[in-house]
Amino acid sequence: MYTNNMMRRSNSLIVATAAALMVRSGPAIAHPAEQGFVLLLPTTAYTIAGTLSVFVSMLLMLVLRHGALAQIFKSRPFRIGAPSTKMDLAHLSSLVWTLVLFGLIAIGFAGPTDPQSNLMPLVFWTVFWIAVFIIQGTLFDIWRWINPWRGLAHYLFGDSDGLARLPKWCAAWPAVILFALFQNFLLADVAPNDPPRLAYVISCYWAINFAGVIVFGAKPWLNQVECITVMFNLLSRLRPVTSGRVGMPGWQAVTEAPLDTSRAVFCLLLLAAGSFDGLNETFWWLDQLGINPLEFPGRSAVYWPNLIGLYLILLMLVIIYTFAIGVGIAAVRIVHPQHRLRLSNMFRSFAITLLPIGLGYHFAHYYVTFLVQIRVTLATLADPFALGWNLFGLNAVKVTTGFLAQPDTVKMIWLTQASAVVLSHVWAVLLGHRVAEQHCETARDVIMLQVGVSILMIFYTIFGLWLLASPKGG
């Protein structure tokens, strides 16, 4: 990820401080990179405790009365303001944020070349890719208000259907392909945080999608082709308040299951990409490539290994997930041979229950990065073109990594990250149990159907906590 280069200046301070803490206070907590911590003694204990909590939550599902979760995930009407007024405001807000995007692109081309001093990469990677991602999946539909195509299209063309129609058979497969290319840029490109390079990529991406909106209409194009909208639409199904109703987080996800195959694969791609985002920076991964993490040769040296690794982990996850679903179906058929569950239908039904894991790991993975980079972003906002300005008085914002030198603070940060991973898995367990209830008539069948997926979730919990605690390099 881009922040490896952006925070390298602070790494020496962190390592030196960690060494001093080891001498002064015995067992220490070291932070070798921006996404992970190395807890020299308690890492195993935390991992075991987190995994056991997920396992216990699965055991609790055994004592639930069949259909009990139907009441928990039941939604109720919840509406503030007239829908037409909110839509008008959303279109206006979208237009304003389109202009903001154009301004950021201009800053990317004409502003400072240092990624740590240019608002283009700072806003895109810190505010958009971290903050907006989390807000969309937990609080409210922020993407509806900042979508940089919908508002402009509305004011220029109204709600017209476009000049042509997207074929229904393509579903959201174009968005899957685009998102895979986006992850390629994020994880394997040699300089995804270079301001002019990033500005060029985003401006081309915006122009291509706006052309698609003109030809095919805003709604079909954004919902089938534009990968960010497809991603945020999927994440929005996890919020407690969505579609004018309120309920248990994820109620809409289980209500609308199964997804179509393309969106089910999109969910797996999102989870796989997040996992590889953490894996490709670990000492273990660099060791597999024969690279000394303390003498990292640069992103260009690992372009092809990272690209191949990204798509391999996606393929592996699809295969393992499919096998896990198949194990559950086979288990149900052992006790009820007449119960005909289709593998494709179960694949599409359970896929969305994995989204909480992707959301939780995204938060945990980027938590420290956000704590540091949001202050850099605010400080840079004071002088976006490096002309000596002090807009909004933000020059007073001080950027520091001193909190990473405090053992209590570092421990609290790691516990927050670990809690996010564990709770997201527990959340996924609840969603999975509810989806299984929709396809099974007895509590025993519900448990049997989830056997394979439950084992997969336990191992994924262990994997996620290991990623957080693994030393990072590169």
N, C-alpha and C positions, 0 to 999 in steps of 0.2 A: 504494500500500500504506500501511498505517497509520503506518509508521515515518517517513514524510515529516514529519509534524507532530511526532512524538515526539522527533526528533533535531534539529529546527531550531535549538534553542538552542546546539548544538555546532557548527553549520555555520560561524558567523562565526569561531570559533576556528580551524577547519580552514583556511578560506580565508586568514585572516591569516597563519597559520603557513606555508602553501604559498607565499604571496607573499614572506615572509621567506626561505624556502629558495631561491627563485629568485634573489634578490639575492645570497645568500651562497654558493651552490654551483653556479650555472650551471643546467643542465637539471634541472628539478624534477618531482616527482610530486605532482599535486594531487588532492584528493579532494573534489569538490563536493557529494556526497550520500552517503547511507549504502550504496547498492548498487553504485556504479560508481566507477572511477578514471579520471582523464584523465592518461595518460602522454604528456607533451607531445612527446617525440621518438620513443620506441621502439614506440609502439602499432602502427604499420604493420608493423614487423619482427616483433613478436610474433604478429600476426594471420597474416602470411604463413607464419611458421614453424609455427604451429599447424595451419593449413590444409594445408600440405605434409605434415605428419606423418599426417594423416588420409588424404591422397591416397596416400602411400607404403604405408600399411597396406592400402589397396585394391589396390595393385599387387602386394603380397605374396600376396594371395589368388590371383593368377594362377599362381603356382608351386606352390600347395598341391595335393597329390594328392587326387583326388576321393574324398570320404568321410573325409578325414583328421580333420576337425573332429568327426566322430562319436565318436572315441575321446576327444578333448579334453572334449567335453560329456557324456561318460558319467558317470552318477551311481552312487554306492555307498551301501549302508545305513549310517546313522549315527543312533544312538538313545541318549539318556541318560535313564535313569529309566523307570518304567512309564508308559505312556500314560494309564491311568486316574488315576494319582496326579497327573500333570501337569495333567490336565483338571480335577480337583477344585481344585487350587491356582489354576488359571487362573480358575475361577468365583469363588473367594473373593477373589482379587486384583481381579477385575472389579467385585465388589460394593463393595470398599473404595474403588476409584477412582470409583465412582458417587457415593459419599458425599463424596469430595473435590470432584467436580464440583459437587454441590449447595452445598458450602461456598464454592467460587469464585463461583457464581452469587449467593450471599448477599453476598459481598464486593463483587461488581459493583454490586449495588443499594444496599448500605449503606456501602460503603467510600469512600475518597477519590474525588473526581470527576476528578482529574488522571490520565490514562492511564498516566503515568510513575510513579504512586504507588499504583496499584490492581493487585492480583494477577490479576484477571480477564483484562484484555487482555494483560498481560505473560505469563502462563502460556499462554494460548491461542495467541497469535501467535508467541511466542518458543520456548517449550518444545514445544508441540504441533505447530504448523504448520511449524516449522523442524526441531527436533531429532528429534521422533518420526517425521516424514516420512523423514528420512535414515536413521535407525536401522532402520525397517521395510524399506527397500529394500536395505540392505547388511549388517546384522548379525543380527538375530533378529526373531521375530514379537512385537514389543512390543504391537501393537494387541490381540492375543489376551488380554493380561493387563490392559489398561486400558479395553477396550470397555465403555462405561457402560450397556449394555443387557443383554448376554448373562448376566452373573452374577445380576443381580436377577431376570431372567426365569426362570433355572434354579431359583432357590430358591423362587420364588413358584408357578411352573407346571410345574416339571420340564422334561422334553423333549417336551412335547406339541406336536402339529402345528398347533395353533391352531383357530379356529372356522371358517375358510374357507380356500380355496386360491387362491394367486396363479396366474393363467393363464400357461402356459409361453410363449405367444406374446409376452408383454410383455418377456421376458428381463430385461436390465438397463437398458432404456430409461428407467424411472422414475428410476434413479440418475443417468443422463446428464442428465436435466432438472434434478434437484436439484443436481447439481454445477455446472451452468451458472448456476443461481440463486445458489449459494454464491460463485462467481467474480464474479457481479454485485455481491454484497455486499462482497466483498474489494476489488475494483478500481474500482467505480463509486459505491458508497454514500458519502454525505456524511460519515459519522463512524463507520466500522467499529471504531474503537478506543475509542469513548465507552463507559465502563464500564456504565452502566445499559442503554444501547442494545444492547451486545453481550450482556449477561446476559439481556436479554429475548429476543433472537433465539435464543440457545443453549437457553434453557429451553423455548421453543416448539418448537424443532427436536427436543429430547430427548423432549418429551411426545408429539409427533406420531408419532415413530418408535417409542416404547414402546407407543403404542396400536396401531400396525401390528404390532408383535411379538405383542401379545395376540391380535389378530384372526387373523393369518396364520401365527404361529409365528416363532420367532427365526431359524432358519436360512434359510428362504425370503425373509423380509422383509429381513434384513440383507444377504443375498447378491444381492438383486435391486433393492432400493429405496434402502436407506441408502447414500448416495454415499461416505461416508468409508470404510466397510467394503469396498465394491467397489473403491475406489481402492487401499486398503492390500492387498487380496487380489491385485490386479494387480502392485503393487510387490513383494510377497513372492516372486513368481516370479523375481525377479532375484537373490535371495540365494543364496550357495553352499550353505547348509544350509537345507533346507526339506522338509516332508513326510517327515521321518525319513530323509532321504538327503542326501548331500553330493556336490558336483561343481563344475565350472567355474561362476562366477557367470552366471546366466541359463540354466542347463541345463533348468530346469523350463519356462521360457518357450518354448524351442524344442521341448521334448518335447510340450507341450500345444497348440502351434499347429496349426490356426488357432483363433482366438477366435471367438465369435459376433459378429455385426455390431455389436450394441450396445456390447460391451466394446471392440471395435476402434475405434469412434468415441470411446469414453471415453478411450482412449489418446491419440488425436489432440487431444481437448479439453484433456487435461492438458498436453500439449506446447504447444498454442496459447495457453492461459491463462498458462503460465509465460513464454512469449515476450512476450505483451502486457503482463505485469506489469512487465517491464523497459522495453518500448518506450514505454508511456504516460507515463513520467517523463522521457524524454529531451528535450533542447532541440529536437531535430528534430520530435518529435511536437507539442510545444507550439507550435512555429513553424507547423506545418500548421494549427493551430487559431487562429492569429493572437494568441497569448498571449506576453507577455514573461515568460520564466521567472524573472526577478529581481523581478517584480511579480505573483506568482501570485495570482489573485483568489479562490482557494478551490476545494474539490472540487465544490461545487454548480455552479460555472460550467462544469465539464467532465463533468458526469454523463452527459448524453446522448451526447456524442462518445466518451467512454470505453466506454459500454455498446454503442454501435453498432460501435466499433472492435474490441471483444472478440469479438463474434459474426461480424464480417467476417473477422477473421484466422482464426477457426475454419473458416469457409466456404472461404476461400482455401486453407488448409492441406489440407482434405479434397479440394478440386479438384486442387491441385498434386500431392498424394500419389497420388491416383487416376490422374492423367495419368502420373506417374512409373512406377507399376506397369504401366500400359498400354504404355508405351514398352518396358519389359523383356519383356513378353509378345510384343509385335510383333517384337522383336529375335530372340527364340527361334524364332518361326514363320518368320522369313526363312531360317534355316538348317535348320529342321526343321518343314516345313509340317504334318506329321502330328501334331505335339505340341500337344494341345489343353489349354491352361491357362486356367482360368476367372478372369476379372477379380475376381469377388466372392470367390473362394477365396483368391487372392493378396492381395487387400486385407486380408482377415481374418488371413492368415498372417504378413504382414510388419508389421502394426500394432504388435504387442508389441515388436518389435525397436527401436522408437522410444523406448520407455520409458527406457532408459539416458540418452538425451539429455535428457529431461525431468528425470530425477533429478540428472544432473550440473549442469544449469543451475540447478536449484533450490538446490543447495548453493552454487554460485558467486554467485548473485544475492543470497542472504541471508547470506553468510559474515560480512561486516563487521557487519551488523545484529546477528547472533547474538553476536559477540564483545563488543559493547557492551551489548546488552539482557540478556544472561544475568547480567551483574553487577548491572544494575538490578533484575532479578527477585530475585536472592539478597538484595540489600539491602532490598527491599520485603518479602520474606518475614519479616524481623525484626519488622515492625510493620504487619501487613496492614490494620488498621483505623485507622492513624494515631493511636494512643492512647498513644504513648510507650514501647511495648514494645521489648524487645531479645531476641526469640526466637532460641535457638541461637547467640547471640553474633554474629549476621550483620550487626549494625549496623557492624561493623568493616570490612565490604566497601566498598571505595572504587570509585566509578564514574568512569572517566577515559577520555578519547579521546586521551590523550597519545601513544599508539603511532601514531596517524595523522599525527603531526608528524615522525616519524622516516623519512627517505627509504628506508633499508635495510628497515625493517619494512613500509612501504607497498609497496615493490617485491616483497617476499616474499609479501605478501597477494595482490597482483595475479597473481603467477606461480602461486600456489595456485589462484586462481579460474580462470585460463586453463588450467591443467593439468587441472582437473576437467572443463572443457568439452571439451577435446581428447580426454582419455582416455575420456570417456563416448561420444564419437563413434566412437572406435576400437572400443570395446566393442559399440556398435550394429552396426558393420561386421561383426564376428565373428558376432554373432547372425544378422544378415541372410544371411551366407554359409552358415551352417549350415541355416537355413530353406530357402534356395534348393537346397541339396543334397538336401533331402527331396523336392523336386518335379522334379528333373532327373537324368538318367542319365549325363550327361557333364560334364566340367569346363568345356567351352566353353559349354554351355547354362547352367550355374550363373552364369558371368560375364555372359552376355548377359541373363539374367533380372534381374540387379542393375544394369544400365546406368542406368536412370532413377533408381532409388533412390540410387545412388552419387553421381550428380550433385546430387541434392537434398541429400544429407548434406554434400557439400563446401560448397555455398552456405549451408547452415544453420550450419556451423562458422564461416564468415566472419561471418554474421549474429550468432551468439552472442557471439563475441569483440568485435564492434563494439558490441553492447549493453553489455558489461562496461566498455568503455573510453569510452563516450559520456558527456558531462556530463549530470547529472540536475538537474531543477528541479521545482517544484511541491510 
